[in-house]
Amino acid sequence: MTVHLPGTGLETSPGKAHDAPRAAAWPATVALAAAVAATACAVLAAISPHATVRLAAAAVGYLLGAVVVTLLVSVHRSKDNRARQHPEFRPRPVWGRVVLVALVLGLVAAAVDAFLLATEVSKW
């Protein structure tokens, strides 16, 4: 059954809702969360008095910031590029900015974590 709305030129089907494809938001939000966690690990590694805590926090922060964030940014870009192929694609530029912030924050935190990790390992 098709319903014609007069004056709008739009036809809607009540049983079927069709949305234009959009890029997924979950990779951007998870990447931002991983970048914040990597930053927290860097802070923990910098202020902790225990060598094992510094070593573990720096290693986890480096993995989160350098590896996990980069993988999630790649997933976001892949999903965004796939959605762009659809003729009714509606861009969501806010997620591109979130991904950019997550990438910069994650890589800076990973660099700090790598420095703290190298400093801690050099003490052996």
Contacts in CASP RR format, 6 or more apart in sequence:
PFRMAT RR
TARGET T0000
AUTHOR 0000-0000-0000
METHOD contacts of the structure
MODEL  1
MTVHLPGTGLETSPGKAHDAPRAAAWPATVALAAAVAATACAVLAAISPH
ATVRLAAAAVGYLLGAVVVTLLVSVHRSKDNRARQHPEFRPRPVWGRVVL
VALVLGLVAAAVDAFLLATEVSKW
1 13 0 8 1.000
1 14 0 8 1.000
2 11 0 8 1.000
2 12 0 8 1.000
2 13 0 8 1.000
3 11 0 8 1.000
3 12 0 8 1.000
3 13 0 8 1.000
3 14 0 8 1.000
4 11 0 8 1.000
5 11 0 8 1.000
5 12 0 8 1.000
20 86 0 8 1.000
20 88 0 8 1.000
20 89 0 8 1.000
20 90 0 8 1.000
21 83 0 8 1.000
21 86 0 8 1.000
21 88 0 8 1.000
21 89 0 8 1.000
21 90 0 8 1.000
22 83 0 8 1.000
22 89 0 8 1.000
22 90 0 8 1.000
22 91 0 8 1.000
22 92 0 8 1.000
23 76 0 8 1.000
23 79 0 8 1.000
23 80 0 8 1.000
23 83 0 8 1.000
23 91 0 8 1.000
23 92 0 8 1.000
23 95 0 8 1.000
24 76 0 8 1.000
24 79 0 8 1.000
24 83 0 8 1.000
25 92 0 8 1.000
25 95 0 8 1.000
27 72 0 8 1.000
27 73 0 8 1.000
27 75 0 8 1.000
27 76 0 8 1.000
27 79 0 8 1.000
27 99 0 8 1.000
28 72 0 8 1.000
28 76 0 8 1.000
28 95 0 8 1.000
28 96 0 8 1.000
28 98 0 8 1.000
28 99 0 8 1.000
28 102 0 8 1.000
29 98 0 8 1.000
30 72 0 8 1.000
31 68 0 8 1.000
31 69 0 8 1.000
31 72 0 8 1.000
31 73 0 8 1.000
31 76 0 8 1.000
31 98 0 8 1.000
31 99 0 8 1.000
31 102 0 8 1.000
31 103 0 8 1.000
32 98 0 8 1.000
32 101 0 8 1.000
32 102 0 8 1.000
32 105 0 8 1.000
34 64 0 8 1.000
34 65 0 8 1.000
34 68 0 8 1.000
34 69 0 8 1.000
34 72 0 8 1.000
34 102 0 8 1.000
34 106 0 8 1.000
35 64 0 8 1.000
35 65 0 8 1.000
35 69 0 8 1.000
35 101 0 8 1.000
35 102 0 8 1.000
35 103 0 8 1.000
35 105 0 8 1.000
35 106 0 8 1.000
35 109 0 8 1.000
36 105 0 8 1.000
37 61 0 8 1.000
37 64 0 8 1.000
38 61 0 8 1.000
38 62 0 8 1.000
38 64 0 8 1.000
38 65 0 8 1.000
38 69 0 8 1.000
38 105 0 8 1.000
38 106 0 8 1.000
38 109 0 8 1.000
38 110 0 8 1.000
38 113 0 8 1.000
39 105 0 8 1.000
39 106 0 8 1.000
39 109 0 8 1.000
41 57 0 8 1.000
41 58 0 8 1.000
41 60 0 8 1.000
41 61 0 8 1.000
41 64 0 8 1.000
41 109 0 8 1.000
41 113 0 8 1.000
42 57 0 8 1.000
42 58 0 8 1.000
42 61 0 8 1.000
42 109 0 8 1.000
42 112 0 8 1.000
42 113 0 8 1.000
42 116 0 8 1.000
44 53 0 8 1.000
44 57 0 8 1.000
45 53 0 8 1.000
45 54 0 8 1.000
45 55 0 8 1.000
45 57 0 8 1.000
45 58 0 8 1.000
45 61 0 8 1.000
45 113 0 8 1.000
45 116 0 8 1.000
45 117 0 8 1.000
45 120 0 8 1.000
46 54 0 8 1.000
46 112 0 8 1.000
46 116 0 8 1.000
48 54 0 8 1.000
48 57 0 8 1.000
51 120 0 8 1.000
51 123 0 8 1.000
54 116 0 8 1.000
54 120 0 8 1.000
55 117 0 8 1.000
55 120 0 8 1.000
55 121 0 8 1.000
57 113 0 8 1.000
58 113 0 8 1.000
58 114 0 8 1.000
58 116 0 8 1.000
58 117 0 8 1.000
58 120 0 8 1.000
59 113 0 8 1.000
59 117 0 8 1.000
61 109 0 8 1.000
61 110 0 8 1.000
61 113 0 8 1.000
62 110 0 8 1.000
62 113 0 8 1.000
62 114 0 8 1.000
62 117 0 8 1.000
64 106 0 8 1.000
64 109 0 8 1.000
64 110 0 8 1.000
65 106 0 8 1.000
65 107 0 8 1.000
65 109 0 8 1.000
65 110 0 8 1.000
65 113 0 8 1.000
66 106 0 8 1.000
66 107 0 8 1.000
66 110 0 8 1.000
66 114 0 8 1.000
69 102 0 8 1.000
69 103 0 8 1.000
69 106 0 8 1.000
69 107 0 8 1.000
69 110 0 8 1.000
70 103 0 8 1.000
70 107 0 8 1.000
72 102 0 8 1.000
73 99 0 8 1.000
73 102 0 8 1.000
73 103 0 8 1.000
76 95 0 8 1.000
76 96 0 8 1.000
76 99 0 8 1.000
77 99 0 8 1.000
80 95 0 8 1.000
80 96 0 8 1.000
83 89 0 8 1.000
84 91 0 8 1.000
END
